[in-house]
Amino acid sequence: PLQYIEYSRYNQYLLLRNFPQLKGGNVVISECKDIISDLLIENCPQINPIELLRSIITAQSSSSAQVLKRIRAVGFDVVGSYEDLDTLAIIASGNYQGIDPDGYAIDGLPVVEGTLSVENAYQDSLDKIGVIYPNLKVTVTGYLYFRFADPEVLRIIAEQWGDGVGTTQRQIESVTNIGTVFQGNSLIKTFEEFEQFNGLKSIPDRAFKGSSIQKICIPSTVTEILGEAFEGCTSLDEVVGLTGNTSITFISSTAFGSCKLSNLDLNLPSLIQLNGCAFQFSSIKRVSNIGKVNEIGSDTWRECNNLEYVNLGGTVNKIGQFAFHICPNLKTVLGLENVRQIGYRAFYQCTSLIIDDLYLPKAETLSEACLQGVRYRKISSLGKITVVPVGLANYCEELEEVVLPETVIEIKGGAFRECLNLTKINIPQSVEIIGGYAFYKVPIESDIYLPNLKKLESFDAFNSTLIKSLNLPKVEYIASNTFRNCLDLKTVDLGSYLTELYGGAFANCRFLESVIIRSITPPSGVSTDTFYATNNCPIYVPDASVEAYKTASGWNNYATRIKPLSEFIE
């Protein structure tokens, strides 16, 4: 009986029938397996035809056209491996035909009939071939493995929780902590099967940090995504199961920092806590629902250049520093009406964000530059803030009207600088301090009476405004150039508390008619520029202090203009 056969380089047909003693290892096709188009092996019980098929398919895998076309494997009874089942699943999905008992090609799937015993198998392959090959009897003596498409994922999981080759569904579902076995891995690409890990309640700290993963599916059982879980996964663009997830309640610091996420519309209706830096430097586009979150952590969406839309819902009362720092394409932010605190540079340079009416009725604290770069047409409510922050609306040419609360004590530098169309604004009488450039070039046309104002700090607070009169009974300090170039200013009345008045304070107020200074002691800091080009108007001082003013340093430049207050006639 035939016990050995070796095919030549030119053999395109592998045909073996009724060789009961011929073993698979003695069928040599190494010279021709790349050109074999037909495989027919029938009643050769010691030959594993699937192993030969796998050898042929592997050899032909680099060919641009499919060479193997017709298959018939009947009458075998062999022990194989899970790779044999995978091969049968592959040909079931390919463009292959069967061969009838007479050797003629038939339409339909390859003909595979026999008995194959394997120790372990992948469940998906077994399920598939059970439908496609009804006359194939498969016996699995060991484990049924779950399939992971990514070979690196398969390897890691098999080594960590399986037998080193594969992992069963039960083993997967028993995992309660994945640790950091994927951290920094540069080979992993996809992990869609992660959704099968139903024993997980959290994705732990640094679980996938710095890996090359591109796509992952979050298990429905996960309620927490912990610190740096995906931080630095710059290729991660798709996180299936994140949007619309009703289980996740907590996302910790830097969880998705620097991830791609370009198609993500964040929708987490059950979210309760969102820590700082969670999505910073990502390409997220929309934030539609953040559940019941009360506080947006610092840097949460910092420098998310593609972020366009954010809905904070009705529960957010605090927005941390840098939360939306430099999100240049952010156009819409909803849900600000319940916010009490906005941190330092929270919306800094969100230059595409235009708010028709900034309405913050519950605001208590607005930190420096928190909204600098945002544009408004109107500011109707700032709640009960006591400090108007630096850069609240500076250079905002769209702004026309501002209503400041009567709780305001300080207006910081540059708050409304060069709001060139701001014609309606109230400066509350509660204000005690106004910073440099606060109203620089703002076309304020009103009379200014601030009974509690103590300091006009730094430079140019009202430079080039259109104020008509000025009454500051408690002012102590007026910085350089504060009212410079106020061409509509006619009268000035400064109270008895004034101790410092610096250069250029009223320079070029060309139509001034009178200046009253009620301080007994001449304020320091006056220079030749303090009242430069002020229409040579009289400066009225207390009668008993006229000589002191005329001889005081700086004031002596205006000796001829200094008059006793008793001569002032309204």
BATIDO-264033 format. One line per field, with one value per residue (C-alpha): residue number from 0; z, y, x. Coordinates in nm, 3 decimals, decimal comma. Last residue first. Layout:
! BATIDO-264033
num <- NUM|...
Z <- Z|...
Y <- Y|...
X <- X|...
***
This chain:
! BATIDO-264033
num <- 569|568|567|566|565|564|563|562|561|560|559|558|557|556|555|554|553|552|551|550|549|548|547|546|545|544|543|542|541|540|539|538|537|536|535|534|533|532|531|530|529|528|527|526|525|524|523|522|521|520|519|518|517|516|515|514|513|512|511|510|509|508|507|506|505|504|503|502|501|500|499|498|497|496|495|494|493|492|491|490|489|488|487|486|485|484|483|482|481|480|479|478|477|476|475|474|473|472|471|470|469|468|467|466|465|464|463|462|461|460|459|458|457|456|455|454|453|452|451|450|449|448|447|446|445|444|443|442|441|440|439|438|437|436|435|434|433|432|431|430|429|428|427|426|425|424|423|422|421|420|419|418|417|416|415|414|413|412|411|410|409|408|407|406|405|404|403|402|401|400|399|398|397|396|395|394|393|392|391|390|389|388|387|386|385|384|383|382|381|380|379|378|377|376|375|374|373|372|371|370|369|368|367|366|365|364|363|362|361|360|359|358|357|356|355|354|353|352|351|350|349|348|347|346|345|344|343|342|341|340|339|338|337|336|335|334|333|332|331|330|329|328|327|326|325|324|323|322|321|320|319|318|317|316|315|314|313|312|311|310|309|308|307|306|305|304|303|302|301|300|299|298|297|296|295|294|293|292|291|290|289|288|287|286|285|284|283|282|281|280|279|278|277|276|275|274|273|272|271|270|269|268|267|266|265|264|263|262|261|260|259|258|257|256|255|254|253|252|251|250|249|248|247|246|245|244|243|242|241|240|239|238|237|236|235|234|233|232|231|230|229|228|227|226|225|224|223|222|221|220|219|218|217|216|215|214|213|212|211|210|209|208|207|206|205|204|203|202|201|200|199|198|197|196|195|194|193|192|191|190|189|188|187|186|185|184|183|182|181|180|179|178|177|176|175|174|173|172|171|170|169|168|167|166|165|164|163|162|161|160|159|158|157|156|155|154|153|152|151|150|149|148|147|146|145|144|143|142|141|140|139|138|137|136|135|134|133|132|131|130|129|128|127|126|125|124|123|122|121|120|119|118|117|116|115|114|113|112|111|110|109|108|107|106|105|104|103|102|101|100|99|98|97|96|95|94|93|92|91|90|89|88|87|86|85|84|83|82|81|80|79|78|77|76|75|74|73|72|71|70|69|68|67|66|65|64|63|62|61|60|59|58|57|56|55|54|53|52|51|50|49|48|47|46|45|44|43|42|41|40|39|38|37|36|35|34|33|32|31|30|29|28|27|26|25|24|23|22|21|20|19|18|17|16|15|14|13|12|11|10|9|8|7|6|5|4|3|2|1|0
Z <- 4,069|4,212|4,367|4,548|4,889|4,755|4,749|4,408|4,250|3,883|3,923|4,138|3,883|3,848|4,226|4,263|4,163|4,494|4,726|4,713|4,563|4,749|5,090|5,004|4,927|5,225|5,458|5,180|5,096|4,728|4,397|4,076|3,812|3,444|3,220|2,954|3,081|2,853|3,117|3,456|3,583|3,327|3,521|3,809|4,107|4,302|4,649|4,756|4,905|5,270|5,348|5,084|4,922|4,561|4,325|3,952|3,722|3,358|3,187|2,811|2,711|2,931|2,778|3,100|3,387|3,564|3,346|3,638|3,971|4,249|4,595|4,929|4,845|5,153|5,142|4,837|4,465|4,259|3,884|3,630|3,250|3,112|2,749|2,619|2,856|2,708|3,036|3,315|3,482|3,311|3,620|3,922|4,149|4,518|4,817|4,673|4,932|4,775|4,412|4,193|3,822|3,541|3,171|3,105|2,741|2,789|2,653|2,965|3,232|3,408|3,232|3,470|3,795|4,072|4,098|4,469|4,731|4,560|4,814|4,692|4,323|4,120|3,751|3,514|3,208|2,854|2,879|2,537|2,660|2,551|2,864|3,106|3,333|3,184|3,529|3,819|3,994|4,373|4,617|4,416|4,619|4,411|4,126|3,787|3,550|3,186|2,862|2,580|2,520|2,150|2,176|2,441|2,447|2,798|2,982|3,265|3,176|3,538|3,802|3,909|4,287|4,539|4,333|4,539|4,354|4,056|3,721|3,422|3,095|2,750|2,403|2,376|2,018|2,022|2,299|2,339|2,711|2,832|3,164|3,115|3,481|3,702|3,829|4,203|4,453|4,258|4,354|4,028|3,719|3,530|3,206|3,017|2,657|2,310|2,426|2,316|2,494|2,478|2,852|3,029|3,335|3,292|3,670|3,869|3,868|4,213|4,334|4,023|4,079|3,817|3,552|3,232|2,956|2,681|2,316|2,398|2,124|2,166|1,866|2,061|2,345|2,445|2,817|2,907|3,249|3,266|3,647|3,780|3,732|4,047|4,113|3,794|3,785|3,468|3,278|3,127|2,758|2,591|2,213|1,970|2,094|1,798|1,973|2,286|2,454|2,821|2,856|3,219|3,266|3,629|3,756|3,667|3,967|3,993|3,736|3,796|3,514|3,212|3,117|2,745|2,542|2,165|1,935|2,066|1,784|1,948|2,286|2,449|2,804|2,825|3,192|3,275|3,630|3,732|3,627|3,944|4,011|3,771|3,749|3,398|3,174|2,857|2,511|2,513|2,148|1,930|2,122|1,971|2,298|2,465|2,798|2,832|3,205|3,295|3,625|3,766|3,648|3,918|3,899|3,552|3,503|3,177|3,011|2,658|2,518|2,141|2,032|1,666|1,707|2,017|1,972|2,324|2,486|2,829|2,838|3,211|3,294|3,639|3,714|3,537|3,773|3,731|3,433|3,418|3,176|2,879|2,596|2,460|2,623|2,480|2,187|2,246|1,904|1,822|2,042|1,845|2,101|2,390|2,621|2,909|2,866|3,233|3,351|3,670|3,692|3,468|3,701|3,658|3,428|3,392|3,031|2,929|2,729|2,365|2,243|1,928|1,837|2,102|2,074|2,450|2,658|2,946|2,891|3,254|3,398|3,700|3,678|3,447|3,701|3,775|3,579|3,594|3,261|3,065|2,738|2,639|2,607|2,288|2,086|2,180|1,879|1,801|2,052|1,944|2,129|2,480|2,726|2,977|2,863|3,170|3,400|3,630|3,458|3,774|3,825|3,575|3,618|3,293|3,093|3,258|3,191|2,826|2,793|2,728|2,478|2,439|2,766|2,972|3,026|3,263|3,224|2,947|2,740|2,799|2,685|2,379|2,259|2,304|2,098|1,831|1,794|1,692|2,031|2,009|2,316|2,376|2,418|2,640|2,633|2,466|2,166|1,928|1,579|1,344|0,995|0,807|0,882|0,746|0,724|1,042|1,274|1,091|1,221|1,583|1,611|1,461|1,703|2,005|1,949|2,002|2,247|2,247|1,897|1,741|1,378|1,219|0,853|0,583|0,424|0,083|-0,009|-0,030|-0,319|-0,684|-0,784|-0,944|-1,084|-0,924|-0,947|-0,577|-0,614|-0,565|-0,363|-0,443|-0,276|-0,266|0,103|0,424|0,460|0,367|0,677|0,914|0,797|0,864|1,214|1,286|1,179|1,389|1,697|1,657|1,494|1,581|1,278|1,126|0,757|0,513|0,298|0,205|-0,119|-0,217|-0,529|-0,582|-0,465|-0,673|-0,535|-0,708|-0,581|-0,428|-0,085|0,091|-0,145|0,084|0,383|0,194|0,088|0,438|0,587|0,334|0,418|0,785|0,693|0,496|0,811|0,658|0,857|0,734|0,362|0,242|0,017|-0,038|-0,322|-0,330|-0,645|-0,742|-0,619|-0,733|-0,403|-0,271|-0,550|-0,417|-0,051|-0,137|0,052|0,172|0,419|0,722|0,640|0,673|0,398|0,530|0,435|0,084|-0,072|-0,274|-0,303|-0,553|-0,502|-0,835|-0,958|-0,984|-1,161|-0,882|-0,835|-0,568|-0,313|-0,202|0,081|0,229|-0,072|0,000
Y <- 12,584|12,870|12,794|13,091|12,925|12,641|12,869|12,878|12,697|12,789|13,020|12,763|12,482|12,384|12,433|12,127|11,904|11,951|12,160|12,539|12,628|12,345|12,463|12,817|12,717|12,485|12,695|12,769|12,403|12,337|12,451|12,388|12,644|12,539|12,597|12,408|12,077|12,037|11,880|11,834|11,547|11,601|11,852|11,610|11,520|11,214|11,332|11,466|11,817|11,797|11,935|11,709|11,861|11,863|12,037|12,059|12,297|12,361|12,068|12,088|11,959|11,655|11,613|11,502|11,420|11,149|11,221|11,195|11,067|11,161|11,015|11,116|11,172|11,133|11,486|11,419|11,464|11,668|11,689|11,887|11,904|11,566|11,530|11,503|11,229|11,201|11,095|10,994|10,733|10,843|10,769|10,621|10,784|10,692|10,789|10,829|10,885|11,169|11,062|11,289|11,298|11,468|11,411|11,064|10,999|10,753|10,801|10,677|10,554|10,301|10,426|10,300|10,106|10,130|10,374|10,337|10,436|10,431|10,439|10,739|10,658|10,933|10,923|11,130|10,921|10,901|10,576|10,513|10,248|10,356|10,208|10,098|9,866|9,983|9,971|9,849|9,994|9,964|10,054|9,979|9,983|10,271|10,024|10,118|10,087|10,013|10,114|10,247|9,948|9,974|10,011|9,748|9,863|9,736|9,606|9,413|9,541|9,568|9,441|9,595|9,573|9,598|9,456|9,365|9,615|9,380|9,495|9,528|9,551|9,663|9,691|9,414|9,315|9,492|9,268|9,391|9,310|9,133|8,974|9,051|9,076|8,979|9,178|9,123|9,108|8,866|8,841|8,721|8,841|8,923|9,099|9,093|9,180|9,127|8,886|8,761|8,514|8,613|8,644|8,446|8,326|8,594|8,625|8,437|8,485|8,418|8,434|8,366|8,260|8,486|8,415|8,543|8,636|8,745|8,682|8,458|8,429|8,151|8,145|8,306|8,058|8,247|8,178|7,986|7,860|8,111|8,107|7,939|8,000|7,981|7,989|7,824|7,767|7,969|7,836|7,544|7,578|7,651|7,693|7,794|7,622|7,632|7,798|7,580|7,773|7,695|7,507|7,389|7,610|7,667|7,478|7,529|7,521|7,504|7,235|7,086|7,211|7,061|7,154|7,133|7,185|7,228|7,292|7,103|7,058|7,230|7,064|7,289|7,222|7,007|6,908|7,151|7,199|6,985|7,060|7,051|6,955|6,659|6,521|6,382|6,508|6,529|6,666|6,728|6,759|6,749|6,558|6,607|6,551|6,792|6,765|6,502|6,419|6,701|6,755|6,520|6,450|6,324|6,229|6,079|5,897|6,067|6,019|6,160|6,267|6,306|6,148|6,157|6,291|6,087|6,148|6,088|6,354|6,312|6,041|5,956|6,266|6,287|6,057|5,975|5,872|5,767|5,532|5,300|5,474|5,478|5,686|5,772|5,561|5,228|5,233|5,437|5,535|5,754|5,619|5,702|5,946|5,706|5,953|5,909|5,609|5,511|5,823|5,828|5,597|5,515|5,421|5,254|4,966|4,700|4,789|4,694|4,969|4,887|4,987|5,136|5,280|5,134|5,247|5,242|5,541|5,467|5,159|5,071|5,382|5,381|5,113|5,064|5,005|4,767|4,479|4,134|4,189|4,171|4,096|4,466|4,435|4,242|4,561|4,577|4,720|4,827|4,677|4,675|4,978|4,860|5,144|5,013|4,699|4,487|4,779|4,618|4,426|4,397|4,190|3,910|3,631|3,719|3,652|3,316|3,212|3,312|3,101|3,229|3,113|2,984|3,076|2,896|3,197|3,494|3,674|3,483|3,433|3,797|3,928|3,705|3,773|4,148|4,130|3,925|4,179|3,996|3,837|3,506|3,330|2,985|2,661|2,443|2,074|1,760|1,925|1,675|1,784|1,580|1,725|1,632|1,961|2,172|2,535|2,552|2,370|2,543|2,880|2,788|2,610|2,905|3,149|2,926|2,900|2,547|2,332|1,963|1,882|1,581|1,588|1,335|1,344|1,535|1,860|1,959|2,314|2,557|2,606|2,526|2,194|2,107|1,756|1,485|1,205|1,224|1,597|1,879|2,194|2,557|2,836|3,214|3,264|3,275|2,897|2,882|3,090|2,894|2,570|2,720|2,832|2,478|2,342|2,602|2,475|2,155|1,815|1,453|1,261|1,063|1,137|1,015|1,325|1,638|1,801|2,145|2,366|2,710|2,731|3,003|3,323|3,620|3,870|3,590|3,655|3,422|3,132|2,953|3,008|2,876|2,564|2,485|2,542|2,306|2,039|2,069|2,049|1,728|1,548|1,220|0,905|0,834|0,854|0,790|1,096|1,378|1,616|1,949|2,160|2,479|2,394|2,662|2,767|2,413|2,291|2,226|2,175|1,924|1,618|1,370|1,152|1,361|1,310|0,938|0,689|0,351|0,382|0,518|0,528|0,845|1,121|1,409|1,724|1,903|2,178|1,968|2,155|2,158|1,784|1,604|1,368|1,053|0,808|0,510|0,359|0,000
X <- -2,154|-1,950|-1,616|-1,466|-1,486|-1,274|-0,972|-0,800|-0,504|-0,463|-0,162|0,016|-0,022|0,344|0,374|0,154|0,443|0,617|0,400|0,431|0,095|-0,078|0,047|-0,052|-0,411|-0,446|-0,661|-0,909|-0,955|-0,866|-1,017|-0,823|-0,918|-0,925|-0,624|-0,818|-0,688|-0,386|-0,159|-0,326|-0,112|0,163|0,374|0,369|0,150|0,262|0,163|-0,175|-0,174|-0,280|-0,626|-0,784|-1,094|-0,976|-1,218|-1,141|-1,328|-1,415|-1,244|-1,273|-0,931|-0,910|-0,567|-0,405|-0,638|-0,433|-0,130|0,107|-0,020|-0,259|-0,197|-0,350|-0,719|-0,939|-1,087|-1,300|-1,238|-1,487|-1,419|-1,620|-1,635|-1,529|-1,631|-1,273|-1,167|-0,817|-0,653|-0,885|-0,663|-0,344|-0,134|-0,305|-0,564|-0,549|-0,761|-1,111|-1,382|-1,586|-1,541|-1,759|-1,675|-1,861|-1,920|-1,778|-1,694|-1,406|-1,053|-0,871|-1,112|-0,886|-0,573|-0,306|-0,274|-0,529|-0,815|-0,862|-1,115|-1,455|-1,739|-1,941|-1,898|-2,070|-1,979|-2,193|-2,274|-2,137|-1,941|-1,784|-1,534|-1,186|-1,024|-1,294|-1,092|-0,761|-0,603|-0,813|-1,116|-1,149|-1,429|-1,743|-2,068|-2,204|-2,247|-2,100|-2,394|-2,328|-2,496|-2,278|-2,054|-1,975|-1,597|-1,546|-1,184|-1,111|-1,412|-1,244|-0,898|-0,793|-1,032|-1,361|-1,388|-1,669|-1,956|-2,265|-2,485|-2,480|-2,340|-2,573|-2,383|-2,499|-2,349|-2,090|-2,008|-1,669|-1,541|-1,183|-1,198|-1,508|-1,420|-1,053|-0,961|-1,250|-1,550|-1,520|-1,807|-2,021|-2,386|-2,538|-2,356|-2,674|-2,765|-2,436|-2,522|-2,383|-2,119|-1,777|-1,550|-1,183|-1,143|-1,414|-1,221|-0,955|-0,924|-1,186|-1,562|-1,706|-2,065|-2,272|-2,632|-2,794|-2,531|-2,690|-2,448|-2,684|-2,610|-2,316|-2,053|-1,797|-1,564|-1,278|-1,267|-0,954|-0,985|-1,299|-1,182|-0,898|-0,909|-1,220|-1,592|-1,802|-2,177|-2,306|-2,681|-2,751|-2,451|-2,643|-2,560|-2,227|-2,217|-1,944|-1,628|-1,392|-1,096|-1,102|-0,821|-0,892|-1,220|-1,170|-0,862|-0,965|-1,265|-1,631|-1,863|-2,242|-2,320|-2,666|-2,886|-2,719|-2,364|-2,437|-2,122|-2,083|-1,788|-1,485|-1,235|-0,937|-0,975|-0,718|-0,838|-1,149|-1,123|-0,843|-0,977|-1,271|-1,629|-1,835|-2,195|-2,223|-2,575|-2,564|-2,288|-2,496|-2,425|-2,050|-1,950|-1,638|-1,372|-1,026|-0,838|-0,593|-0,776|-1,048|-1,038|-0,801|-0,981|-1,241|-1,594|-1,829|-2,197|-2,241|-2,571|-2,676|-2,337|-2,350|-2,015|-2,035|-1,708|-1,615|-1,260|-1,180|-0,803|-0,675|-0,454|-0,617|-0,884|-0,876|-0,673|-0,834|-1,125|-1,449|-1,730|-2,093|-2,075|-2,378|-2,615|-2,378|-2,522|-2,179|-1,911|-2,019|-1,780|-1,467|-1,337|-1,038|-0,761|-0,447|-0,306|-0,345|-0,165|-0,406|-0,635|-0,683|-0,499|-0,708|-1,007|-1,300|-1,584|-1,923|-1,824|-2,093|-2,177|-1,824|-1,647|-1,567|-1,219|-1,067|-0,729|-0,495|-0,133|-0,072|0,036|-0,199|-0,415|-0,491|-0,323|-0,558|-0,823|-1,120|-1,395|-1,679|-1,535|-1,692|-1,864|-1,544|-1,723|-1,718|-1,341|-1,414|-1,373|-1,006|-0,829|-0,474|-0,230|0,132|0,275|0,183|0,244|-0,008|-0,189|-0,107|-0,192|-0,447|-0,727|-0,937|-1,251|-1,185|-1,443|-1,621|-1,307|-1,242|-1,599|-1,573|-1,261|-0,910|-0,650|-0,297|-0,128|-0,390|-0,614|-0,617|-0,284|-0,113|-0,428|-0,525|-0,188|-0,168|-0,523|-0,477|-0,160|-0,333|-0,617|-0,933|-0,990|-1,177|-1,315|-1,174|-1,365|-1,155|-1,060|-1,191|-1,354|-1,514|-1,607|-1,825|-1,842|-2,155|-2,336|-2,049|-2,167|-2,374|-2,135|-1,850|-1,961|-2,025|-1,691|-1,507|-1,674|-1,608|-1,236|-1,112|-0,916|-0,819|-0,928|-1,098|-1,203|-1,438|-1,538|-1,723|-1,602|-1,745|-1,654|-1,944|-2,181|-2,167|-2,023|-1,689|-1,662|-1,454|-1,709|-1,788|-1,876|-1,625|-1,704|-1,646|-1,446|-1,483|-1,412|-1,614|-1,640|-1,271|-1,186|-1,409|-1,248|-0,904|-1,009|-1,128|-0,791|-0,608|-0,793|-0,593|-0,616|-0,681|-0,800|-1,084|-1,107|-1,376|-1,428|-1,232|-1,348|-1,224|-1,227|-1,076|-0,712|-0,543|-0,699|-0,543|-0,284|-0,077|0,074|-0,168|-0,091|0,154|-0,075|-0,376|-0,182|-0,052|-0,397|-0,551|-0,291|-0,382|-0,749|-0,686|-0,567|-0,453|-0,497|-0,850|-0,772|-1,122|-1,136|-0,889|-0,968|-0,786|-0,802|-0,614|-0,263|-0,015|0,149|0,143|0,366|0,716|0,621|0,350|0,479|0,218|0,410|0,318|-0,048|-0,031|-0,106|-0,223|-0,593|-0,526|-0,871|-0,854|-0,591|-0,605|-0,394|-0,419|-0,194|0,124|0,403|0,659|0,629|0,430|0,580|0,398|0,463|0,280|0,104|0,000
***
